[in-house]
Each structure stands twice: as structure tokens, then as C-alpha cells.
């Protein structure tokens, strides 16, 4: 069943603009969501960025099941050869580690500049990632100020913008880019779960039904605890959740759409506990 469909003409434009800027940056910082570390990675990223050094940052680690995510990250590091760091918007203790890693990866490009007789300059890093993985929030954390727009909805950053992190590093923030070509529905669903795809691309109730199925398979106790179920997982539905929370329509029947929205918001806000929806390969 085709749950999600998008036609991202503006995404194709953003991707072209991103490629145009590659020649003036030294390193790529790719931000992904630690709850779906594989599904939130841009597919065929090597074709997008070429041979630029890349640092992968798995954001929102405070909401992820880190036992699972760390296993996946080890596989990802082996597969890509890239350094991988974990972070969250709530923790600023890793700022120096992120900055130092960007500077280290940029050193070869800076050395080549000096060898050509040019003066040393700050390292230039381009930040890329799917919508709503927290790119702008991470930049704000690095500069300890709010200079880039942030928001809860996918695609708040609409155009590229340079941000001076410190005298050593300049970052180019880019709009979130989803694949121009439709990805597998399993991946598209996970992107919808974490709000990386605009709501116009899918039916909330249908997506919530699939999310509930996945949660009852992977984290049944989280659902039972949150909504007060003690019975078999096979009996837990959006309708039953609506009844548990007294979400009713005007004719006193279960308001399934409100239950669907509540379920997705509970996940996105971390109220269902630490969850990682990708599986190790």
C-alpha cells in the first residue's frame, strides 16, 4: 500500500544549489536522527557530496534507544569510514568535541590552501540532512546563540546561510532535503513518524496505524505503560487508545483521528520513552 507520496520540486532546486556550493567547503557535516539512524541518512549521499570528508552526527540521542543505535552506528562507521558522534539539543557538553572534529577533518584542505600561497582561513563546513533532524538547533548550540531559524515543522530553513561558529570554523546551514526520488515505503513511513516529511504528503491516521503496529512489535511495554493497557497487544488499536483517553466525537464514538495525532505527538515529544525504529543490518 502506498501510504506516502511526495513531489519535491523545491527539493531538487535545493539539491542543485547544495552541489554548487561543494567546491567552497572543506567538510560535510551530515545530521541524522538517532531514532532512525539509517532511514534518516540521505540515500546515495556519495553521489551528492563526492569525496568530501564527512562527519556524521546522530542527533536526538536523548530520545533514542541507545543500545540499538550504538550497534547500528558501529555498522554505519564500518560501512562509510566516517566518524560518528552522538548529540542532543539538551546537552552542550559535547560542543568542543564536535568543533574539534570538524577542524581536524578540514585540516588537509587548509594545508593545501597554504601550500598554494594563500593565507590560512577558517574551516568551511556544510551542514546537510533531512528536514527536522535538528540541523539549525545543533548550529545554535555550537554558537551558544540563536542565529538560525528553528522550528518543530519540517523544512523551516528555506535557504542556505553562513554562520561563524568561532574564528576557526564557518558553517553553511542548508535547507533539509528529502530524496527527489520516492524512497521505499518502509523508510518513508519512518521519516513521517519523526516528522521529516510534511503532513500534506500522507494521511495521519493511516501512518499512525502503521506506527502503532511497529511499536507493538518492538516496544509493546512502552505503549501499554503510556496508555494504561494490561491486555494482549493484539487488542490495542487507535480506537481503544481513544477510548482510554476519552477522545470522543460529538456522537460519543471514539475519535480515531485525535488518537492518531496524540500517538504521533507523544512519540515525537519523547513521551513514549527511548525508541529506535531502525534495525541493525
C-alpha positions as CSV (number, residue, x, y, z in Angstrom):
1,X,0.0,0.0,0.0
2,X,1.3,3.5,-0.9
3,X,1.0,5.5,2.3
4,X,3.2,8.4,1.4
5,X,3.9,10.3,-1.9
6,X,5.8,13.5,-2.4
7,X,6.6,15.7,-5.4
8,X,9.5,17.8,-4.1
9,X,10.3,20.2,-6.9
10,X,11.8,22.7,-4.4
11,X,13.9,19.9,-3.1
12,X,15.5,19.3,-6.5
13,X,16.4,23.0,-6.6
14,X,17.9,22.9,-3.1
15,X,19.9,19.8,-4.1
16,X,21.3,21.6,-7.1
17,X,22.2,24.6,-5.0
18,X,23.9,22.4,-2.5
19,X,26.1,20.8,-5.2
20,X,27.1,24.2,-6.5
21,X,28.5,25.1,-3.0
22,X,30.6,21.9,-2.6
23,X,33.7,23.5,-4.2
24,X,34.0,26.1,-1.5
25,X,33.6,23.9,1.6
26,X,36.1,21.6,3.2
27,X,34.0,19.1,5.1
28,X,30.4,17.8,5.2
29,X,28.6,17.5,8.5
30,X,25.6,15.2,8.0
31,X,22.9,15.3,10.7
32,X,20.7,12.3,11.1
33,X,18.1,11.2,13.7
34,X,19.3,8.7,16.2
35,X,15.9,7.2,16.4
36,X,16.1,6.2,12.8
37,X,19.8,6.4,12.1
38,X,19.7,4.6,8.8
39,X,16.4,5.8,7.4
40,X,17.3,9.4,8.1
41,X,20.6,9.2,6.2
42,X,20.4,10.7,2.7
43,X,20.4,7.9,0.2
44,X,23.3,7.8,-2.2
45,X,25.0,10.6,-0.3
46,X,28.3,10.0,-2.0
47,X,26.8,10.9,-5.3
48,X,25.6,14.1,-3.7
49,X,28.8,15.2,-2.0
50,X,31.5,13.4,-3.8
51,X,34.7,12.7,-1.9
52,X,34.4,15.5,0.7
53,X,35.4,14.4,4.2
54,X,32.2,13.7,6.2
55,X,31.3,13.8,9.8
56,X,28.0,12.0,10.8
57,X,26.2,13.4,13.8
58,X,23.3,11.4,15.2
59,X,21.1,14.0,16.9
60,X,18.2,13.5,19.4
61,X,20.1,10.7,21.1
62,X,18.3,11.6,24.3
63,X,15.2,10.1,22.7
64,X,16.8,7.0,21.1
65,X,17.2,3.5,22.4
66,X,21.0,3.9,22.6
67,X,21.7,0.2,22.9
68,X,20.3,-0.3,19.5
69,X,21.5,2.9,18.0
70,X,25.1,2.3,19.1
71,X,25.1,-1.2,17.4
72,X,23.8,0.4,14.2
73,X,26.3,3.3,14.4
74,X,29.2,0.8,14.5
75,X,27.9,-0.9,11.4
76,X,27.5,2.6,9.8
77,X,31.0,3.6,10.7
78,X,32.4,0.4,9.2
79,X,30.4,0.9,6.0
80,X,31.1,4.6,5.5
81,X,34.5,5.1,7.1
82,X,33.1,8.2,8.7
83,X,33.5,9.3,12.3
84,X,30.1,9.3,14.1
85,X,29.2,11.4,17.1
86,X,26.0,11.4,19.2
87,X,24.4,14.6,20.4
88,X,21.1,16.1,21.6
89,X,19.8,19.6,21.8
90,X,19.7,19.3,25.6
91,X,23.4,18.6,26.1
92,X,26.1,21.2,25.4
93,X,28.9,19.2,26.9
94,X,30.0,17.8,23.5
95,X,30.3,21.2,21.8
96,X,34.2,21.2,21.9
97,X,34.3,17.6,20.6
98,X,32.1,18.5,17.6
99,X,34.1,21.6,16.8
100,X,37.5,19.9,17.1
101,X,36.4,17.0,14.9
102,X,35.2,19.5,12.2
103,X,38.5,21.3,12.4
104,X,40.5,18.1,12.2
105,X,38.7,16.9,9.1
106,X,39.2,20.3,7.5
107,X,43.0,20.4,8.1
108,X,44.0,18.8,4.8
109,X,42.1,21.4,2.8
110,X,43.5,24.3,4.8
111,X,47.0,22.9,4.4
112,X,46.5,22.8,0.6
113,X,45.4,26.4,0.7
114,X,48.6,27.5,2.5
115,X,50.8,25.4,0.1
116,X,49.3,27.5,-2.7
117,X,50.5,30.6,-1.0
118,X,47.1,31.7,0.4
119,X,46.6,32.8,4.0
120,X,45.0,30.4,6.4
121,X,41.3,30.8,6.7
122,X,38.6,29.3,8.9
123,X,37.5,25.8,8.1
124,X,34.3,25.7,6.0
125,X,31.8,23.0,6.8
126,X,28.4,22.4,5.1
127,X,25.6,21.0,7.2
128,X,23.2,18.7,5.4
129,X,20.4,16.4,6.5
130,X,16.8,15.5,6.2
131,X,14.2,18.0,7.3
132,X,13.6,18.3,11.1
133,X,16.7,16.3,12.2
134,X,17.8,19.4,14.1
135,X,20.5,21.0,11.9
136,X,19.8,24.5,12.9
137,X,19.4,23.6,16.6
138,X,22.8,22.0,16.6
139,X,24.3,25.1,15.0
140,X,22.6,27.3,17.6
141,X,24.1,25.0,20.3
142,X,27.6,25.3,18.8
143,X,27.5,29.1,18.8
144,X,25.5,29.2,22.0
145,X,23.2,31.8,20.5
146,X,20.1,31.8,18.2
147,X,21.2,33.0,14.8
148,X,19.5,30.4,12.7
149,X,15.7,29.8,12.5
150,X,14.4,26.7,14.1
151,X,11.0,25.1,14.3
152,X,9.1,21.9,15.0
153,X,7.8,21.6,11.5
154,X,9.8,20.1,8.6
155,X,11.7,22.5,6.4
156,X,12.0,25.7,8.5
157,X,15.4,26.6,7.0
158,X,14.4,27.8,3.5
159,X,17.8,29.0,2.1
160,X,21.5,28.5,2.7
161,X,23.1,30.7,5.2
162,X,26.7,31.0,6.6
163,X,27.2,31.1,10.4
164,X,30.5,31.9,12.1
165,X,30.9,29.3,14.9
166,X,34.2,30.7,16.1
167,X,37.4,32.1,14.5
168,X,38.3,28.5,13.4
169,X,35.0,27.4,11.7
170,X,32.3,28.7,9.4
171,X,29.2,26.6,8.9
172,X,26.9,26.7,5.9
173,X,23.4,25.7,7.0
174,X,21.3,24.2,4.2
175,X,17.5,23.5,3.9
176,X,16.5,20.0,4.7
177,X,16.4,17.8,1.7
178,X,14.4,14.7,1.2
179,X,15.2,12.4,-1.8
180,X,14.0,13.6,-5.1
181,X,13.1,10.1,-6.0
182,X,10.5,8.3,-3.8
183,X,12.2,6.0,-1.3
184,X,10.9,2.6,-0.1
185,X,7.6,3.0,1.8
186,X,9.2,1.4,4.9
187,X,11.7,4.3,5.0
188,X,9.1,6.9,4.0
189,X,6.9,5.8,6.9
190,X,9.8,6.2,9.4
191,X,10.5,9.7,8.1
192,X,6.9,10.5,8.6
193,X,7.0,9.2,12.2
194,X,9.8,11.6,13.1
195,X,8.1,14.5,11.2
196,X,10.7,14.7,8.5
197,X,8.0,14.7,5.8
198,X,5.4,17.4,5.6
199,X,1.9,16.3,6.7
200,X,0.5,17.1,3.2
201,X,2.3,14.0,1.9
202,X,0.4,11.5,4.0
203,X,-2.8,10.6,5.9
204,X,-2.1,10.9,9.6
205,X,-4.5,8.1,10.6
206,X,-3.0,5.6,8.2
207,X,0.5,6.5,9.2
208,X,-0.4,6.3,12.9
209,X,-1.9,2.8,12.4
210,X,1.4,1.6,10.9
211,X,3.4,3.3,13.7
212,X,1.2,1.5,16.3
213,X,1.8,-1.8,14.6
214,X,5.6,-1.2,14.7
215,X,5.6,-0.1,18.3
216,X,3.6,-3.1,19.4
217,X,6.2,-5.3,17.7
218,X,9.3,-3.5,19.0
219,X,8.2,-1.7,22.2
220,X,4.9,-3.1,23.4
221,X,5.5,-2.2,27.0
222,X,6.0,1.5,26.2
223,X,2.5,1.6,24.6
224,X,0.9,-0.3,27.5
225,X,2.6,1.9,30.1
226,X,1.7,5.2,28.4
227,X,-1.9,4.4,27.7
228,X,-2.7,2.0,30.6
229,X,-3.2,-1.3,28.8
230,X,-2.9,-4.6,30.5
231,X,-4.4,-6.8,27.8
232,X,-2.9,-8.5,24.8
233,X,-1.2,-6.3,22.3
234,X,-3.5,-7.7,19.6
235,X,-6.3,-5.9,21.2
236,X,-4.6,-2.4,21.3
237,X,-5.9,-0.2,18.5
238,X,-6.2,3.6,17.8
239,X,-9.9,3.2,18.7
240,X,-9.0,1.6,22.1
241,X,-6.4,4.3,22.8
242,X,-9.1,7.0,22.0
243,X,-11.4,5.3,24.5
244,X,-8.7,5.1,27.1
245,X,-8.1,8.8,26.8
246,X,-11.7,9.8,26.5
247,X,-11.2,11.2,23.0
248,X,-14.7,11.2,21.6
249,X,-16.6,12.7,18.7
250,X,-19.8,14.6,19.1
251,X,-21.8,11.4,18.8
252,X,-19.7,9.8,21.6
253,X,-17.8,7.4,19.4
254,X,-14.0,7.1,19.5
255,X,-12.2,10.0,17.8
256,X,-9.6,8.0,15.9
257,X,-8.0,11.0,14.2
258,X,-7.4,12.7,17.5
259,X,-6.0,9.5,18.9
260,X,-3.7,9.2,15.9
261,X,-2.4,12.8,16.3
262,X,-1.9,12.2,20.0
263,X,0.1,9.0,19.4
264,X,2.4,10.6,16.9
265,X,2.9,13.7,19.1
266,X,3.6,11.5,22.1
267,X,6.4,9.8,20.1
268,X,7.9,12.9,18.7
269,X,7.9,14.6,22.1
270,X,9.6,11.6,23.7
271,X,6.7,10.7,25.9
272,X,6.8,7.0,24.8
273,X,10.3,6.5,26.1
274,X,13.6,5.9,24.4
275,X,12.9,4.4,21.0
276,X,14.9,3.4,17.9
277,X,12.9,2.1,15.0
278,X,15.7,1.0,12.6
279,X,17.2,-2.4,12.9
280,X,20.9,-3.4,12.6
281,X,21.7,-4.8,9.2
